[in-house]
């Protein structure tokens, strides 16, 4: 999607101050909550682009994400091939979900892998 395709509230004007931030930084000047539930939050962020253009950027936030790349002994990666009804398409995905309250990210990743693939990782380690 090109910048010109995004909804723009203002075109760049000299009266829109660009904060003192590193070159290329998008500045979030505040969020408006659109939808909120225990699994996700949808907000519209008032974003100031580096050239002074203001856009309303839609952001999906997940409060407790848990995902992982599962590498088996021979170097292959475990993926799911599944149907997504919203787009009516099939595609490859990594096992993912959310950490339950009080659950460690490592335990959540192990649980999600088992729930979604039937395979339980023997070791779990963060990569970043």
C-alpha positions as CSV (number, residue, x, y, z in Angstrom):
1,X,0.0,0.0,0.0
2,X,1.4,3.4,-1.0
3,X,1.4,6.3,1.5
4,X,-1.0,8.1,-0.9
5,X,-3.5,5.2,-0.3
6,X,-3.7,5.8,3.5
7,X,-6.4,7.9,5.0
8,X,-4.8,11.3,5.7
9,X,-6.3,13.9,8.0
10,X,-3.9,16.6,7.0
11,X,-1.5,17.2,4.2
12,X,2.0,18.3,5.1
13,X,2.0,21.9,6.2
14,X,4.6,24.2,7.7
15,X,2.4,24.6,10.9
16,X,2.6,20.9,11.8
17,X,5.5,20.6,14.1
18,X,7.8,17.6,13.6
19,X,9.2,16.5,17.0
20,X,12.9,16.2,17.7
21,X,13.2,12.5,17.0
22,X,15.6,10.4,14.9
23,X,15.2,10.8,11.1
24,X,12.5,8.5,9.7
25,X,10.6,8.1,13.0
26,X,6.8,7.8,13.0
27,X,5.5,9.6,16.0
28,X,2.4,8.2,17.8
29,X,0.5,11.3,19.2
30,X,-2.2,9.2,20.9
31,X,-4.6,6.3,20.5
32,X,-8.4,6.0,20.2
33,X,-9.8,2.7,21.3
34,X,-12.0,1.1,18.7
35,X,-12.5,-2.4,20.1
36,X,-11.3,-4.1,23.2
37,X,-11.7,-7.7,24.5
38,X,-9.5,-10.2,26.4
39,X,-7.8,-11.4,23.2
40,X,-7.1,-8.2,21.3
41,X,-7.4,-4.5,21.1
42,X,-8.0,-2.4,18.0
43,X,-7.0,1.3,18.2
44,X,-6.6,4.1,15.8
45,X,-3.3,5.9,16.3
46,X,-2.8,9.6,15.5
47,X,0.5,9.2,13.7
48,X,2.8,12.0,12.5
49,X,5.0,10.8,9.6
50,X,8.6,12.1,9.1
51,X,7.5,14.6,6.4
52,X,4.8,16.1,8.7
53,X,1.9,14.3,7.2
54,X,-0.7,13.1,9.8
55,X,-2.4,9.8,9.3
56,X,-4.9,7.6,11.3
57,X,-3.1,4.2,11.5
58,X,-5.1,1.2,12.6
59,X,-3.3,-1.1,15.0
60,X,-4.2,-4.5,16.4
61,X,-2.6,-5.3,19.8
62,X,-2.6,-8.7,21.4
63,X,-1.9,-8.4,25.2
64,X,-0.3,-11.8,25.8
65,X,1.1,-13.2,22.5
66,X,2.9,-16.5,22.5
67,X,4.4,-17.8,19.3
68,X,7.5,-19.7,18.3
69,X,9.4,-21.3,15.5
70,X,9.8,-24.9,16.1
71,X,13.0,-26.4,14.8
72,X,13.2,-30.2,14.9
73,X,16.4,-32.2,15.1
74,X,17.1,-32.3,11.3
75,X,16.8,-28.5,10.9
76,X,13.3,-28.5,9.5
77,X,10.6,-26.0,10.8
78,X,7.2,-27.2,12.1
79,X,4.4,-25.3,10.4
80,X,0.6,-25.6,10.2
81,X,-1.2,-25.6,6.9
82,X,-4.7,-24.3,7.7
83,X,-7.7,-22.6,6.3
84,X,-8.6,-19.0,7.5
85,X,-12.3,-18.4,7.0
86,X,-12.0,-14.6,7.0
87,X,-9.9,-14.5,3.8
88,X,-11.1,-17.9,2.6
89,X,-7.5,-18.9,1.9
90,X,-5.1,-21.7,3.0
91,X,-1.6,-20.9,4.2
92,X,1.4,-21.9,6.3
93,X,1.6,-20.6,9.8
94,X,3.8,-21.0,12.9
95,X,1.9,-22.3,16.0
96,X,0.8,-19.3,18.0
97,X,-1.6,-18.1,20.6
98,X,-1.7,-16.3,23.9
99,X,-0.2,-16.7,27.3
100,X,-2.8,-17.3,30.0
101,X,-2.6,-15.0,33.1
102,X,0.4,-16.0,35.2
103,X,1.7,-18.4,32.5
104,X,5.3,-18.0,31.3
105,X,5.9,-17.3,27.7
106,X,7.9,-20.5,27.5
107,X,5.1,-22.6,28.9
108,X,2.5,-20.8,26.7
109,X,4.6,-21.6,23.6
110,X,4.9,-25.2,24.6
111,X,1.2,-25.5,25.3
112,X,0.2,-23.8,22.0
113,X,2.5,-26.1,20.0
114,X,0.9,-29.1,21.7
115,X,-2.7,-27.8,21.2
116,X,-2.2,-26.8,17.6
117,X,0.0,-29.6,16.3
118,X,-0.1,-32.5,18.7
119,X,3.7,-32.2,19.0
120,X,5.3,-31.1,22.4
121,X,8.6,-29.4,22.2
122,X,11.2,-30.9,24.6
123,X,13.2,-27.7,25.0
124,X,12.1,-24.0,24.6
125,X,14.5,-21.1,24.3
126,X,13.9,-17.5,23.3
127,X,15.6,-16.4,20.1
128,X,15.3,-12.6,20.6
